[in-house]
Amino acid sequence: MKKSKFSYSNRTKILVVGMVVFVTLQVTSLFTDIIEENRIYQLGFSICILGWVISMYLDGKAKKD
């Protein structure tokens, strides 16, 4: 089995899972009446994006050392 040339830290994987959760909640709230629309979903997604960018920067910086 071929290994991927990308290796992500656990921190990055957790943030990506958080983004998927918040996007799923946002889409579900827009198109169904199961849950109500809430700005917390957008805020959580934004925080995950910022964390992901910082995490990717730190991962790249750590690999240069």
C-alpha positions as CSV (number, residue, x, y, z in Angstrom):
1,M,0.0,0.0,0.0
2,K,1.4,3.4,-1.0
3,K,1.9,5.9,1.7
4,S,0.6,9.4,1.2
5,K,3.2,12.1,0.9
6,F,1.1,14.3,3.1
7,S,1.2,13.6,6.8
8,Y,-1.1,15.7,9.0
9,S,-0.9,16.1,12.8
10,N,-3.7,15.0,15.1
11,R,-4.4,18.7,15.8
12,T,-5.1,19.3,12.1
13,K,-7.2,16.2,11.8
14,I,-9.4,17.2,14.7
15,L,-9.9,20.7,13.3
16,V,-10.9,19.3,9.9
17,V,-13.4,17.0,11.6
18,G,-14.8,20.1,13.5
19,M,-15.2,21.9,10.2
20,V,-17.1,19.0,8.7
21,V,-19.4,18.9,11.8
22,F,-20.1,22.6,11.7
23,V,-20.8,22.6,7.9
24,T,-23.1,19.6,8.3
25,L,-25.0,21.5,11.1
26,Q,-25.2,24.7,9.0
27,V,-26.5,22.9,5.9
28,T,-29.0,20.8,7.9
29,S,-30.3,24.0,9.5
30,L,-30.7,25.8,6.2
31,F,-32.6,23.0,4.3
32,T,-34.6,21.3,7.0
33,D,-36.6,22.0,10.1
34,I,-34.8,19.4,12.2
35,I,-32.6,22.0,13.9
36,E,-32.9,25.8,13.9
37,E,-30.4,28.1,12.2
38,N,-27.8,29.4,14.6
39,R,-24.9,31.8,14.2
40,I,-22.8,29.5,16.5
41,Y,-22.4,27.1,13.5
42,Q,-20.8,29.9,11.4
43,L,-18.6,31.0,14.3
44,G,-17.5,27.5,15.1
45,F,-16.6,27.0,11.4
46,S,-14.7,30.2,11.3
47,I,-12.7,29.3,14.4
48,C,-11.9,25.9,12.9
49,I,-10.7,27.6,9.7
50,L,-8.4,29.9,11.7
51,G,-7.1,27.0,13.8
52,W,-6.5,24.9,10.7
53,V,-4.5,27.6,9.0
54,I,-2.4,28.0,12.2
55,S,-2.0,24.3,12.5
56,M,-0.8,23.9,8.9
57,Y,1.7,26.7,9.4
58,L,3.0,25.1,12.6
59,D,3.2,21.7,10.9
60,G,5.2,23.2,8.0
61,K,7.5,25.0,10.4
62,A,8.1,21.9,12.5
63,K,9.1,19.9,9.4
64,K,11.7,22.4,8.4
65,D,13.6,21.9,11.6
